[in-house]
């Protein structure tokens, strides 16, 4: 039908020529129509709220992200901070596909729809992704801004208004404990993945880890991959894919509490070179290694406090 119109209808998915297409201009066009075109006015059919809803739908889900202050917060934040690597349409910028290893996530892929839960995306934006170019945005963006940009990516790019995005307002399952937040984030029930209370959870089975024993074992067996500094830069790390865990990365320091470390050390990690140590070590020994990693790399402030207490107790 568009082939028979002169001029043809606007192509909202084409970045060319959309710079001047502000929200106000679009609302006016839908309400009053466009003289000299086939675009008629809808003011007698739609309410003002319905017209604004149509315009917002077109801008957020059909048009490329823009930096304009008149754009929705999530769309604007994505254009300002994310599109340089992930692309205006979320399918990965051309330069980043070959210039970054691994390449940034393609939000338009079926894999993204399967893997990217709300909680995972919020965590990744807050704390970054180890061994990738994805930085931590916590401290640079507020919690409300992080929620806004994640909602934009899920609604406008990943699910394209398909319904699954309802999880952004009511996450499935009980909320995971997290740092107290306020405003829209609190109202949405979205909180941090591991708060201070979770980081104080003890080892499973009532075990008390011995960090000194754990240090000796870690340096003799684990540091070859994870590095003596726990930064994932051990001698073997260059030859391992995926790379060993960097325990000093913000994502690790907000994810690996004592129970999770115990579980990973005991069971290993599928599709990686991290073995299951429960075939070699006793539960107590696993707790020892986990305690050393936790105190030294995940929450080093605890280790410093422990060392101070030990020195104070010496005669």
Backbone as CSV, one residue per row, in Angstrom:
resi,resn,N_x,N_y,N_z,CA_x,CA_y,CA_z,C_x,C_y,C_z
1,UNK,0.819,-1.203,0.000,0.000,0.000,0.000,0.858,1.259,0.000
2,UNK,1.996,1.208,0.727,2.827,2.409,0.830,3.378,2.833,-0.516
3,UNK,3.520,1.876,-1.459,4.064,2.215,-2.764,3.160,3.150,-3.547
4,UNK,1.884,3.203,-3.189,0.956,4.072,-3.913,0.765,5.419,-3.266
5,UNK,1.532,5.717,-2.237,1.389,6.998,-1.536,2.530,7.938,-1.885
6,UNK,2.213,9.193,-2.052,3.209,10.213,-2.358,2.894,11.465,-1.538
7,UNK,3.763,11.777,-0.575,4.988,11.063,-0.185,4.674,9.764,0.571
8,UNK,5.621,8.812,0.594,5.387,7.552,1.311,5.374,7.778,2.820
9,UNK,4.797,6.850,3.573,4.770,6.980,5.036,6.183,6.971,5.638
10,UNK,6.302,7.531,6.806,7.590,7.580,7.512,8.041,6.170,7.872
11,UNK,9.335,5.882,7.670,9.918,4.595,8.073,10.557,4.796,9.445
12,UNK,9.879,4.350,10.482,10.338,4.631,11.845,11.611,3.881,12.225
13,UNK,11.891,2.765,11.538,13.078,1.977,11.888,14.346,2.461,11.210
14,UNK,14.224,3.461,10.334,15.388,3.989,9.605,15.940,5.198,10.365
15,UNK,17.208,5.139,10.821,17.768,6.269,11.577,17.819,7.556,10.776
16,UNK,17.937,7.464,9.471,18.053,8.663,8.633,16.771,9.486,8.707
17,UNK,16.928,10.769,8.965,15.786,11.667,8.941,14.935,11.681,10.185
18,UNK,15.361,10.967,11.249,14.554,10.912,12.457,15.033,11.873,13.532
19,UNK,16.091,12.634,13.255,16.660,13.525,14.263,15.638,14.542,14.748
20,UNK,14.833,15.078,13.818,13.875,16.126,14.178,12.532,15.567,14.612
21,UNK,12.411,14.245,14.690,11.120,13.638,15.014,10.983,13.518,16.532
22,UNK,10.700,14.650,17.168,10.567,14.672,18.624,9.215,14.101,19.037
23,UNK,9.092,13.825,20.315,7.838,13.295,20.852,6.705,14.299,20.639
24,UNK,7.002,15.583,20.867,5.977,16.610,20.706,5.492,16.690,19.257
25,UNK,6.438,16.617,18.321,6.041,16.692,16.908,5.195,15.478,16.525
26,UNK,5.574,14.299,17.021,4.820,13.096,16.685,3.409,13.148,17.264
27,UNK,3.284,13.621,18.501,1.954,13.738,19.115,1.082,14.682,18.298
28,UNK,1.660,15.813,17.884,0.913,16.787,17.069,0.491,16.171,15.741
29,UNK,1.393,15.381,15.149,1.085,14.765,13.853,-0.038,13.743,13.981
30,UNK,0.004,12.939,15.042,-1.056,11.951,15.236,-2.380,12.647,15.552
31,UNK,-2.328,13.696,16.325,-3.559,14.401,16.712,-4.167,15.153,15.529
32,UNK,-3.332,15.873,14.761,-3.862,16.770,13.722,-3.652,16.266,12.300
33,UNK,-2.815,15.233,12.143,-2.502,14.770,10.799,-1.380,15.579,10.181
34,UNK,-0.974,15.191,8.950,0.097,15.907,8.247,-0.434,16.371,6.900
35,UNK,-0.605,17.674,6.721,-1.112,18.196,5.435,-0.236,17.755,4.263
36,UNK,-0.857,17.410,3.177,-0.124,17.012,1.984,0.329,15.568,2.010
37,UNK,-0.140,14.806,3.020,0.206,13.382,3.110,-1.070,12.591,3.385
38,UNK,-0.907,11.269,3.424,-2.049,10.400,3.731,-2.308,10.283,5.224
39,UNK,-1.492,10.965,6.030,-1.623,10.896,7.483,-2.761,11.803,7.939
40,UNK,-3.822,11.164,8.454,-4.977,11.930,8.921,-4.898,12.160,10.425
41,UNK,-5.684,13.111,10.915,-5.714,13.385,12.340,-6.579,12.383,13.085
42,UNK,-6.139,12.022,14.302,-6.841,11.005,15.089,-7.481,11.592,16.348
43,UNK,-7.560,12.895,16.435,-8.054,13.500,17.675,-9.509,13.161,17.969
44,UNK,-10.306,12.835,16.937,-11.714,12.493,17.154,-11.912,11.011,17.460
45,UNK,-10.841,10.260,17.321,-10.936,8.804,17.537,-10.227,8.389,18.814
46,UNK,-9.084,9.000,19.071,-8.273,8.641,20.226,-8.233,9.776,21.237
47,UNK,-8.135,9.415,22.498,-7.945,10.416,23.540,-6.499,10.889,23.525
48,UNK,-6.231,11.977,24.251,-4.853,12.470,24.330,-3.933,11.413,24.924
49,UNK,-4.411,10.712,25.954,-3.594,9.665,26.588,-3.304,8.533,25.607
50,UNK,-4.295,8.162,24.794,-4.088,7.091,23.816,-3.115,7.521,22.727
51,UNK,-3.215,8.773,22.302,-2.279,9.287,21.296,-0.857,9.265,21.842
52,UNK,-0.678,9.723,23.074,0.652,9.702,23.690,1.159,8.268,23.830
53,UNK,0.269,7.347,24.150,0.670,5.948,24.270,1.154,5.371,22.952
54,UNK,0.478,5.709,21.858,0.897,5.248,20.529,2.276,5.802,20.184
55,UNK,2.482,7.093,20.444,3.767,7.728,20.141,4.880,7.108,20.976
56,UNK,4.629,6.907,22.257,5.655,6.310,23.113,5.990,4.893,22.653
57,UNK,4.985,4.140,22.219,5.218,2.786,21.710,6.126,2.829,20.488
58,UNK,5.842,3.725,19.558,6.638,3.832,18.335,8.071,4.234,18.667
59,UNK,8.235,5.217,19.562,9.582,5.697,19.880,10.410,4.632,20.587
60,UNK,9.831,3.934,21.547,10.600,2.993,22.351,10.844,1.664,21.646
61,UNK,9.906,1.233,20.802,10.021,-0.116,20.246,10.338,-0.180,18.755
62,UNK,10.186,0.930,18.063,10.446,0.914,16.625,11.610,1.812,16.222
63,UNK,11.768,2.929,16.904,12.793,3.893,16.511,14.107,3.620,17.243
64,UNK,15.245,3.906,16.604,16.547,3.710,17.264,16.654,4.571,18.517
65,UNK,17.523,4.148,19.428,17.748,4.919,20.647,18.314,6.295,20.298
66,UNK,17.985,7.289,21.113,18.450,8.653,20.870,18.917,9.270,22.186
67,UNK,19.771,10.284,22.075,20.314,10.936,23.262,19.460,12.111,23.732
68,UNK,18.431,12.437,23.006,17.624,13.611,23.337,17.026,13.505,24.728
69,UNK,17.019,14.615,25.442,16.413,14.660,26.773,14.911,14.428,26.692
70,UNK,14.322,14.568,25.504,12.889,14.370,25.347,12.525,12.900,25.173
71,UNK,13.530,12.038,25.011,13.259,10.612,24.888,12.970,10.026,26.268
72,UNK,12.401,8.824,26.304,12.155,8.175,27.590,13.497,7.923,28.272
73,UNK,13.537,7.915,29.609,14.823,7.768,30.313,15.616,6.536,29.883
74,UNK,14.962,5.385,29.785,15.689,4.176,29.409,16.256,4.246,28.013
75,UNK,15.469,4.765,27.083,15.915,4.889,25.692,17.094,5.850,25.588
76,UNK,17.012,6.962,26.309,18.088,7.957,26.284,19.357,7.411,26.937
77,UNK,19.227,6.731,28.081,20.399,6.177,28.765,21.071,5.103,27.916
78,UNK,20.270,4.301,27.222,20.839,3.279,26.341,21.650,3.942,25.228
79,UNK,21.114,4.996,24.629,21.829,5.688,23.551,23.120,6.308,24.053
80,UNK,23.093,6.866,25.247,24.261,7.562,25.790,25.359,6.611,26.240
81,UNK,24.995,5.447,26.755,25.976,4.604,27.423,26.172,3.208,26.824
82,UNK,25.150,2.666,26.181,25.194,1.257,25.777,25.326,1.040,24.276
83,UNK,24.740,1.946,23.483,24.660,1.713,22.041,26.026,1.691,21.365
84,UNK,27.036,2.339,21.957,28.356,2.366,21.326,28.906,0.951,21.154
85,UNK,28.574,0.035,22.047,29.032,-1.354,21.936,27.913,-2.296,21.483
86,UNK,26.725,-2.124,22.062,25.624,-3.036,21.755,24.863,-2.646,20.498
87,UNK,25.125,-1.454,19.956,24.451,-1.023,18.737,23.134,-0.328,19.023
88,UNK,22.716,0.556,18.124,21.466,1.291,18.296,20.274,0.360,18.411
89,UNK,20.330,-0.766,17.733,19.209,-1.701,17.734,19.445,-2.899,18.659
90,UNK,20.566,-2.881,19.383,20.839,-3.965,20.316,21.429,-5.200,19.703
91,UNK,21.805,-5.150,18.402,22.331,-6.333,17.724,23.857,-6.301,17.607
92,UNK,24.500,-5.510,18.453,25.962,-5.381,18.556,26.498,-4.446,17.465
93,UNK,27.202,-3.407,17.887,27.797,-2.475,16.940,28.790,-3.201,16.041
94,UNK,28.863,-2.782,14.772,29.706,-3.464,13.792,31.163,-3.503,14.259
95,UNK,31.694,-2.386,14.762,33.094,-2.356,15.169,33.349,-3.315,16.328
96,UNK,32.350,-3.460,17.218,32.542,-4.283,18.406,32.495,-5.776,18.095
97,UNK,31.844,-6.142,16.984,31.749,-7.550,16.636,33.122,-8.167,16.397
98,UNK,34.040,-7.370,15.841,35.389,-7.874,15.591,36.426,-7.202,16.480
99,UNK,36.080,-6.059,17.062,37.047,-5.314,17.864,37.092,-5.705,19.315
100,UNK,36.073,-6.420,19.811,36.032,-6.833,21.202,35.928,-8.349,21.292
101,UNK,36.651,-8.933,22.220,36.633,-10.382,22.408,36.497,-10.695,23.892
102,UNK,35.326,-11.249,24.287,34.173,-11.602,23.452,33.384,-10.375,23.015
103,UNK,32.624,-10.542,21.947,31.800,-9.438,21.449,30.680,-9.152,22.441
104,UNK,30.190,-7.910,22.473,29.061,-7.588,23.354,27.836,-8.436,23.037
105,UNK,26.987,-8.581,24.013,25.773,-9.385,23.860,24.879,-8.841,22.754
106,UNK,24.372,-9.737,21.911,23.381,-9.389,20.896,22.004,-9.576,21.538
107,UNK,21.368,-8.475,21.894,20.095,-8.551,22.601,18.955,-9.044,21.716
108,UNK,19.168,-9.065,20.398,18.094,-9.487,19.502,18.087,-10.997,19.275
109,UNK,19.052,-11.711,19.827,19.176,-13.145,19.567,18.226,-13.964,20.434
110,UNK,17.928,-15.161,19.969,17.098,-16.082,20.740,17.800,-16.472,22.039
111,UNK,19.115,-16.547,22.000,19.872,-16.880,23.207,19.664,-15.832,24.293
112,UNK,19.602,-14.575,23.903,19.354,-13.510,24.878,17.990,-13.678,25.518
113,UNK,16.996,-14.051,24.735,15.652,-14.261,25.277,15.649,-15.396,26.292
114,UNK,16.465,-16.420,26.049,16.503,-17.575,26.953,17.277,-17.278,28.233
115,UNK,18.390,-16.564,28.111,19.338,-16.461,29.216,19.188,-15.227,30.090
116,UNK,18.722,-14.126,29.531,18.804,-12.855,30.247,17.568,-12.604,31.099
117,UNK,17.600,-13.110,32.318,16.546,-12.812,33.273,16.724,-11.381,33.768
118,UNK,15.684,-10.861,34.381,15.760,-9.515,34.935,16.891,-9.414,35.953
119,UNK,16.966,-10.386,36.857,17.981,-10.335,37.903,19.391,-10.356,37.319
120,UNK,19.609,-11.196,36.317,20.936,-11.285,35.710,21.319,-9.967,35.039
121,UNK,20.369,-9.339,34.351,20.677,-8.095,33.656,20.979,-6.967,34.645
122,UNK,20.178,-6.857,35.694,20.437,-5.839,36.703,21.815,-6.044,37.324
123,UNK,22.151,-7.290,37.642,23.449,-7.594,38.236,24.578,-7.214,37.292
124,UNK,24.437,-7.548,36.007,25.493,-7.271,35.035,25.689,-5.782,34.830
125,UNK,24.597,-5.019,34.806,24.730,-3.571,34.633,25.370,-2.962,35.873
126,UNK,24.975,-3.417,37.042,25.555,-2.870,38.273,27.047,-3.151,38.367
127,UNK,27.441,-4.404,38.168,28.793,-4.833,38.516,29.649,-5.263,37.341
128,UNK,29.118,-5.194,36.123,29.907,-5.556,34.957,29.980,-7.054,34.765
129,UNK,30.710,-7.464,33.714,30.891,-8.882,33.399,32.382,-9.170,33.347
130,UNK,32.874,-10.052,34.218,34.315,-10.354,34.216,34.793,-10.854,32.856
131,UNK,36.021,-10.493,32.511,36.670,-10.924,31.268,35.932,-10.450,30.016
132,UNK,35.199,-9.352,30.121,34.555,-8.736,28.964,34.774,-7.228,29.055
133,UNK,34.312,-6.512,28.025,34.412,-5.056,28.036,33.260,-4.400,28.788
134,UNK,32.358,-5.215,29.356,31.205,-4.657,30.066,31.634,-4.134,31.429
135,UNK,31.582,-2.793,31.646,32.028,-2.229,32.922,30.913,-2.246,33.958
136,UNK,31.268,-1.921,35.191,30.281,-1.767,36.257,29.717,-0.350,36.209
137,UNK,28.381,-0.244,36.219,27.739,1.064,36.145,27.226,1.541,37.494
138,UNK,27.303,0.703,38.505,26.908,1.127,39.840,27.838,2.258,40.283
139,UNK,27.264,3.353,40.742,28.065,4.519,41.101,28.063,5.571,40.006
140,UNK,27.873,5.131,38.763,27.763,6.074,37.653,26.304,6.322,37.277
141,UNK,25.484,5.289,37.452,24.048,5.420,37.258,23.355,5.132,38.581
142,UNK,22.243,5.788,38.819,21.462,5.502,40.013,20.724,4.175,39.819
143,UNK,20.175,3.624,40.913,19.401,2.394,40.801,18.193,2.595,39.898
144,UNK,17.556,3.767,39.979,16.412,4.040,39.113,16.824,4.064,37.642
145,UNK,17.995,4.633,37.344,18.471,4.673,35.961,18.843,3.282,35.459
146,UNK,19.454,2.475,36.329,19.800,1.103,35.943,18.531,0.313,35.626
147,UNK,17.526,0.449,36.477,16.259,-0.233,36.221,15.632,0.252,34.920
148,UNK,15.700,1.568,34.661,15.095,2.131,33.454,15.757,1.597,32.188
149,UNK,17.082,1.548,32.173,17.766,1.095,30.960,17.589,-0.403,30.760
150,UNK,17.568,-1.171,31.844,17.328,-2.613,31.711,15.911,-2.870,31.209
151,UNK,14.939,-2.144,31.747,13.564,-2.290,31.271,13.449,-1.931,29.793
152,UNK,14.169,-0.891,29.374,14.122,-0.491,27.968,14.667,-1.607,27.077
153,UNK,15.803,-2.170,27.454,16.400,-3.235,26.642,15.465,-4.439,26.572
154,UNK,14.874,-4.807,27.702,14.000,-5.985,27.717,12.715,-5.725,26.932
155,UNK,12.108,-4.559,27.140,10.816,-4.276,26.529,10.938,-3.942,25.050
156,UNK,11.924,-3.091,24.713,12.001,-2.582,23.346,12.847,-3.452,22.422
157,UNK,13.788,-4.234,22.987,14.722,-4.958,22.127,14.587,-6.472,22.280
158,UNK,14.690,-6.974,23.503,14.698,-8.429,23.688,13.328,-9.041,23.411
159,UNK,12.295,-8.517,24.093,10.965,-9.109,23.964,10.036,-8.306,23.062
160,UNK,10.390,-7.065,22.768,9.627,-6.221,21.843,8.140,-6.186,22.197
161,UNK,7.889,-5.988,23.496,6.505,-5.874,23.935,5.749,-7.177,23.902
162,UNK,6.474,-8.309,23.912,5.813,-9.609,23.777,5.165,-10.160,25.025
163,UNK,5.246,-9.459,26.148,4.569,-9.921,27.344,5.497,-10.434,28.417
164,UNK,6.624,-11.080,28.009,7.546,-11.610,28.997,8.122,-10.516,29.877
165,UNK,8.148,-9.293,29.355,8.763,-8.189,30.072,7.989,-7.808,31.324
166,UNK,6.820,-8.371,31.555,6.078,-8.099,32.783,6.911,-8.434,34.005
167,UNK,7.908,-9.295,33.824,8.798,-9.660,34.925,9.534,-8.449,35.472
168,UNK,9.649,-7.392,34.692,10.380,-6.225,35.166,9.672,-5.551,36.335
169,UNK,8.376,-5.699,36.422,7.645,-5.080,37.514,7.336,-6.073,38.626
170,UNK,7.188,-7.328,38.284,6.911,-8.352,39.280,7.822,-9.538,39.013
171,UNK,9.062,-9.499,39.506,9.998,-10.590,39.258,9.427,-11.920,39.734
172,UNK,9.662,-12.971,38.966,9.152,-14.284,39.328,9.863,-14.795,40.578
173,UNK,9.092,-15.400,41.468,9.686,-15.956,42.677,9.907,-14.886,43.726
174,UNK,10.359,-15.315,44.890,10.608,-14.377,45.978,11.799,-13.495,45.646
175,UNK,11.718,-12.205,45.978,12.849,-11.314,45.717,14.093,-11.795,46.432
176,UNK,15.233,-11.643,45.779,16.503,-12.007,46.387,16.929,-10.892,47.319
177,UNK,17.509,-11.248,48.461,17.904,-10.228,49.429,18.881,-9.257,48.804
178,UNK,18.842,-8.004,49.234,19.754,-7.036,48.655,19.853,-5.763,49.455
179,UNK,20.737,-4.897,49.024,20.913,-3.616,49.672,19.619,-2.817,49.597
180,UNK,19.186,-2.196,50.700,17.940,-1.432,50.670,17.986,-0.348,49.604
181,UNK,16.899,-0.235,48.859,16.802,0.793,47.830,15.473,1.505,47.989
182,UNK,15.338,2.627,47.312,14.130,3.421,47.443,13.588,3.780,46.083
183,UNK,12.471,4.477,46.077,11.900,4.978,44.840,11.340,3.877,43.965
184,UNK,11.482,4.073,42.634,10.891,3.140,41.678,11.464,1.753,41.815
185,UNK,12.730,1.652,42.176,13.352,0.336,42.303,12.708,-0.448,43.430
186,UNK,12.498,0.210,44.571,11.875,-0.470,45.695,10.437,-0.851,45.363
187,UNK,9.731,0.046,44.685,8.348,-0.229,44.325,8.250,-1.422,43.386
188,UNK,9.274,-1.608,42.550,9.261,-2.728,41.605,9.702,-4.025,42.260
189,UNK,10.176,-3.962,43.481,10.642,-5.169,44.140,11.986,-5.622,43.650
190,UNK,12.739,-4.732,43.020,14.037,-5.089,42.474,15.114,-4.678,43.457
191,UNK,15.939,-5.642,43.888,16.975,-5.369,44.871,18.258,-6.061,44.476
192,UNK,19.320,-5.765,45.204,20.627,-6.310,44.906,20.624,-7.824,45.054
193,UNK,21.564,-8.524,44.398,21.572,-9.973,44.419,22.100,-10.543,45.729
194,UNK,23.029,-9.895,46.343,23.544,-10.356,47.630,23.848,-9.140,48.488
195,UNK,23.136,-8.980,49.620,23.401,-7.833,50.465,24.354,-8.230,51.580
196,UNK,24.564,-7.321,52.507,25.517,-7.583,53.577,25.100,-8.775,54.419
197,UNK,23.796,-8.911,54.658,23.331,-10.056,55.449,23.669,-11.371,54.756
198,UNK,23.464,-11.414,53.422,23.776,-12.634,52.684,25.273,-12.908,52.698
199,UNK,26.082,-11.852,52.654,27.528,-12.054,52.653,28.044,-12.524,54.012
200,UNK,27.216,-12.422,55.035,27.613,-12.928,56.345,27.106,-14.336,56.611
201,UNK,26.444,-14.939,55.634,25.948,-16.300,55.826,27.119,-17.253,56.063
202,UNK,26.963,-18.193,57.004,28.065,-19.107,57.337,28.230,-20.219,56.312
203,UNK,29.304,-20.960,56.463,29.519,-22.140,55.639,28.416,-23.169,55.882
204,UNK,28.091,-23.969,54.875,27.082,-25.021,55.061,27.536,-26.060,56.084
205,UNK,26.595,-26.841,56.550,26.848,-27.988,57.436,27.457,-27.568,58.779
206,UNK,27.316,-26.300,59.122,27.862,-25.839,60.391,29.381,-25.806,60.437
207,UNK,30.024,-25.795,59.278,31.484,-25.836,59.217,32.090,-24.456,59.473
208,UNK,33.256,-24.440,60.071,34.035,-23.221,60.280,35.335,-23.362,59.492
209,UNK,35.503,-22.546,58.464,36.684,-22.673,57.619,37.944,-22.165,58.283
210,UNK,39.049,-22.829,58.019,40.367,-22.407,58.509,41.104,-21.734,57.352
211,UNK,41.176,-20.395,57.323,41.781,-19.709,56.177,43.272,-19.976,56.029
212,UNK,43.978,-20.286,57.112,45.413,-20.569,56.995,45.652,-21.871,56.244
213,UNK,44.878,-22.927,56.577,44.960,-24.181,55.821,44.540,-23.923,54.375
214,UNK,43.464,-23.148,54.204,42.972,-22.851,52.861,43.990,-22.111,52.024
215,UNK,44.757,-21.196,52.641,45.766,-20.451,51.912,46.839,-21.388,51.356
216,UNK,47.289,-22.314,52.183,48.329,-23.247,51.724,47.834,-24.081,50.545
217,UNK,46.599,-24.556,50.633,46.056,-25.363,49.537,45.844,-24.506,48.293
218,UNK,45.307,-23.296,48.476,45.035,-22.410,47.340,46.322,-22.099,46.585
219,UNK,47.375,-21.725,47.300,48.629,-21.358,46.635,49.247,-22.544,45.914
220,UNK,49.045,-23.746,46.458,49.641,-24.941,45.852,48.820,-25.475,44.686
221,UNK,47.500,-25.212,44.655,46.650,-25.870,43.668,45.785,-24.918,42.838
222,UNK,45.288,-23.850,43.428,44.311,-22.991,42.762,44.946,-21.790,42.064
223,UNK,46.054,-21.324,42.613,46.654,-20.096,42.096,47.181,-20.252,40.680
224,UNK,47.448,-21.469,40.242,47.955,-21.677,38.891,46.942,-21.196,37.851
225,UNK,45.648,-21.210,38.218,44.605,-20.697,37.322,44.094,-19.338,37.794
226,UNK,43.714,-19.263,39.070,43.088,-18.050,39.599,44.094,-16.972,39.981
227,UNK,45.370,-17.296,40.020,46.394,-16.325,40.375,46.577,-16.189,41.872
228,UNK,47.786,-15.881,42.299,48.058,-15.705,43.718,47.249,-14.552,44.299
229,UNK,46.946,-13.565,43.463,46.176,-12.410,43.927,44.676,-12.608,43.758
230,UNK,44.259,-13.787,43.259,42.837,-14.044,43.076,42.216,-13.293,41.927
231,UNK,43.045,-12.789,41.017,42.559,-11.954,39.916,42.333,-12.714,38.619
232,UNK,42.398,-14.061,38.677,42.180,-14.859,37.473,43.319,-14.823,36.488
233,UNK,44.521,-14.426,36.957,45.671,-14.270,36.056,46.797,-15.234,36.420
234,UNK,46.435,-16.462,36.734,47.451,-17.457,37.033,48.213,-17.872,35.796
235,UNK,49.309,-18.627,35.934,50.134,-19.029,34.785,49.354,-19.778,33.706
236,UNK,48.351,-20.557,34.091,47.593,-21.334,33.103,46.435,-20.546,32.492
237,UNK,46.111,-19.389,33.038,44.900,-18.683,32.630,44.914,-18.297,31.149
238,UNK,46.093,-18.058,30.612,46.204,-17.642,29.213,45.704,-18.716,28.260
239,UNK,45.733,-19.963,28.710,45.372,-21.082,27.833,43.982,-21.637,28.144
240,UNK,43.230,-20.956,28.998,41.930,-21.454,29.439,40.811,-20.585,28.873
241,UNK,39.766,-21.222,28.368,38.586,-20.527,27.875,37.349,-21.362,28.237
242,UNK,36.426,-20.840,29.049,36.392,-19.485,29.602,37.462,-19.258,30.660
243,UNK,37.822,-17.995,30.870,38.891,-17.644,31.786,38.524,-18.002,33.227
244,UNK,39.534,-18.282,34.062,39.264,-18.540,35.479,38.606,-17.331,36.136
245,UNK,37.867,-17.603,37.186,37.151,-16.536,37.884,38.107,-15.525,38.500
246,UNK,37.819,-14.245,38.256,38.534,-13.156,38.905,37.763,-12.800,40.171
247,UNK,38.253,-13.241,41.316,37.527,-13.041,42.569,37.517,-11.584,43.016
248,UNK,38.388,-10.763,42.433,38.456,-9.362,42.826,37.533,-8.468,41.990
249,UNK,36.907,-9.035,40.982,35.988,-8.266,40.153,34.736,-7.934,40.969
250,UNK,34.162,-6.723,40.783,32.956,-6.355,41.544,31.829,-7.378,41.426
251,UNK,31.685,-7.992,40.254,30.625,-8.984,40.093,30.843,-10.171,41.016
252,UNK,32.088,-10.617,41.141,32.391,-11.735,42.031,32.186,-11.347,43.491
253,UNK,32.564,-10.137,43.842,32.481,-9.689,45.227,31.048,-9.434,45.669
254,UNK,30.118,-9.402,44.725,28.710,-9.266,45.078,27.931,-10.549,44.813
255,UNK,28.633,-11.615,44.502,27.955,-12.862,44.119,28.384,-14.052,44.956
256,UNK,29.655,-14.108,45.321,30.190,-15.322,45.946,30.306,-15.156,47.459
257,UNK,29.238,-15.537,48.164,29.331,-15.606,49.610,29.849,-16.993,50.007
258,UNK,29.940,-17.273,51.277,30.521,-18.549,51.725,29.761,-19.767,51.195
259,UNK,28.427,-19.818,51.297,27.723,-21.005,50.774,27.942,-21.221,49.281
260,UNK,27.978,-20.134,48.516,28.153,-20.299,47.067,29.575,-20.751,46.742
261,UNK,30.559,-20.203,47.443,31.934,-20.660,47.233,32.065,-22.138,47.559
262,UNK,31.484,-22.552,48.666,31.541,-23.963,49.059,30.951,-24.836,47.959
263,UNK,29.810,-24.426,47.431,29.128,-25.215,46.406,29.948,-25.296,45.125
264,UNK,30.523,-24.173,44.695,31.299,-24.157,43.446,32.584,-24.973,43.599
265,UNK,33.254,-24.830,44.738,34.484,-25.602,44.948,34.166,-27.091,44.989
266,UNK,33.075,-27.441,45.649,32.724,-28.857,45.793,32.292,-29.471,44.465
267,UNK,31.442,-28.771,43.703,30.816,-29.365,42.518,31.475,-28.962,41.200
268,UNK,32.339,-27.929,41.235,32.950,-27.468,40.004,31.986,-26.644,39.170
269,UNK,32.405,-26.291,37.970,31.588,-25.491,37.059,31.512,-26.209,35.715
270,UNK,30.303,-26.484,35.272,30.097,-27.190,34.004,30.631,-26.362,32.847
271,UNK,31.203,-27.027,31.853,31.764,-26.407,30.644,32.889,-25.421,30.973
272,UNK,33.648,-25.741,32.003,34.838,-24.961,32.332,35.883,-25.925,32.871
273,UNK,37.069,-25.402,33.166,38.132,-26.251,33.695,38.139,-26.280,35.218
274,UNK,37.098,-25.737,35.837,36.980,-25.790,37.287,36.469,-27.166,37.696
275,UNK,37.314,-27.990,38.352,36.908,-29.350,38.690,36.052,-29.404,39.949
276,UNK,35.451,-30.556,40.175,34.700,-30.802,41.410,35.672,-31.354,42.453
277,UNK,35.946,-30.563,43.484,36.944,-30.944,44.478,36.392,-31.853,45.562
278,UNK,35.073,-32.116,45.548,34.538,-33.004,46.581,34.958,-34.456,46.371
279,UNK,35.603,-34.747,45.234,36.156,-36.086,45.007,37.525,-36.229,45.659
280,UNK,38.111,-35.098,46.054,39.472,-35.091,46.586,39.510,-34.576,48.027
281,UNK,38.719,-33.539,48.303,38.754,-32.880,49.598,37.547,-33.263,50.450
282,UNK,37.724,-33.213,51.751,36.616,-33.398,52.679,35.804,-32.107,52.745
283,UNK,34.568,-32.168,53.249,33.797,-30.933,53.404,34.532,-29.881,54.229
284,UNK,35.254,-30.298,55.277,35.984,-29.343,56.089,37.087,-28.663,55.285
285,UNK,37.776,-29.439,54.465,38.851,-28.859,53.656,38.295,-27.905,52.598
286,UNK,37.138,-28.254,52.031,36.498,-27.348,51.074,36.133,-26.040,51.761
287,UNK,35.611,-26.137,52.987,35.284,-24.930,53.752,36.536,-24.115,54.034
288,UNK,37.660,-24.774,54.263,38.915,-24.061,54.517,39.326,-23.227,53.303
289,UNK,39.265,-23.843,52.127,39.637,-23.128,50.901,38.664,-21.982,50.638
290,UNK,37.375,-22.263,50.801,36.374,-21.237,50.580,36.549,-20.057,51.524
291,UNK,36.903,-20.335,52.773,37.086,-19.258,53.744,38.275,-18.384,53.365
292,UNK,39.355,-19.011,52.890,40.514,-18.221,52.466,40.153,-17.323,51.291
293,UNK,39.473,-17.867,50.291,39.083,-17.070,49.125,38.152,-15.939,49.544
294,UNK,37.208,-16.244,50.406,36.246,-15.235,50.837,36.932,-14.091,51.579
295,UNK,37.768,-14.430,52.540,38.393,-13.400,53.366,39.466,-12.618,52.608
296,UNK,40.141,-13.270,51.681,41.275,-12.633,51.004,40.868,-11.844,49.769
297,UNK,39.856,-12.323,49.039,39.537,-11.721,47.744,38.109,-11.176,47.654
298,UNK,37.154,-11.936,48.129,35.756,-11.518,48.013,35.452,-10.368,48.964
299,UNK,35.862,-10.517,50.205,35.611,-9.486,51.218,36.896,-9.248,51.990
300,UNK,37.904,-8.640,51.348,39.229,-8.515,51.969,39.227,-7.738,53.272
301,UNK,38.226,-6.887,53.472,38.161,-6.161,54.735,38.031,-7.095,55.922
302,UNK,37.337,-8.228,55.707,37.201,-9.212,56.772,38.553,-9.831,57.089
303,UNK,39.353,-10.080,56.062,40.667,-10.688,56.264,41.565,-9.742,57.061
304,UNK,41.526,-8.470,56.719,42.346,-7.500,57.448,41.934,-7.440,58.917
305,UNK,40.620,-7.517,59.156,40.135,-7.501,60.532,40.591,-8.755,61.275
306,UNK,40.536,-9.905,60.578,40.963,-11.154,61.198,42.442,-11.105,61.546
307,UNK,43.267,-10.607,60.631,44.701,-10.519,60.896,44.979,-9.583,62.073
308,UNK,44.226,-8.495,62.153,44.420,-7.558,63.246,44.093,-8.197,64.578
309,UNK,42.992,-8.955,64.613,42.586,-9.623,65.846,43.643,-10.664,66.271
310,UNK,44.207,-11.361,65.279,45.240,-12.356,65.592,46.471,-11.675,66.174
311,UNK,46.867,-10.554,65.563,48.057,-9.843,66.067,47.816,-9.286,67.454
312,UNK,46.590,-8.805,67.703,46.270,-8.251,69.014,46.289,-9.319,70.096
313,UNK,46.020,-10.559,69.700,45.945,-11.637,70.694,47.318,-12.231,71.023
314,UNK,48.344,-11.846,70.240,49.682,-12.380,70.503,50.249,-11.780,71.781
315,UNK,50.972,-12.573,72.595,51.550,-12.063,73.841,52.660,-11.059,73.557
